[in-house]
């Protein structure tokens, strides 16, 4: 499963904490299948993975 990464400082600047998230030890495949949909945009920031599908620009700002 493809996720992009963002450093914590950059995540704070874009307000990533307002998006739905789950811990990095959780199942990306399961979250996509049950909750977010297969085309969701996920960004890992610190210990959490955020679903930023509502604002795709945040996904494209993050590194691969």
N, C-alpha and C positions, 0 to 999 in steps of 0.2 A: 504494500500500500504506500502510495506516495504522499508524503507530507513535506512541507517546507519548514525551515527553521528561522527563528527570529530571536535575537538576544533580548534579555529582560528589559533593558533600558529602552530599546526601540519599541517593544511591546507596550510599555507604559506610555510612550509618546502618542501612539495611535489608539490607545484606550482598549486594548485587546481584552481586558478583564470583563467587559460587558457582554461578551459572546459566550454561548454554551461551551462547556469544556469537560474533559475527563482526564484522569491521571495518565501519565505516560506508560504505566504498567497495564493499562486497560487494553482491550482488544479493538484495534482500529477497524478491522473487518466487521466485527460484531456491531459496533456503533454505527458504521455506515449502513449495514443491513437492516438494523432494527429502528434507528432513529433519524439519521441524517440523509440517507439516500446515497446511491453510488456515485453521484456527481458532485458531492460536497467538496469544499475547499478547506483543507486542514492545515493549521500552522502550529508547530511545537514552539512553545516559549517557556523556558525554565522546565519545570516538572509537569507541565500540563499541555494538552493538545486542544486547540480551540477550533471551533467550526466558524469560519469567517465568510461563509457563502453569501451573507447579506451585504458584505462590502468586499468584492473581489480585488480591489486595489491593494488591500492589506496583504492578500495572498501573493500578489505579484511583486510587492516590495520585499518580501522575505526571500532569503537565499535558499538554494536547493539543498 
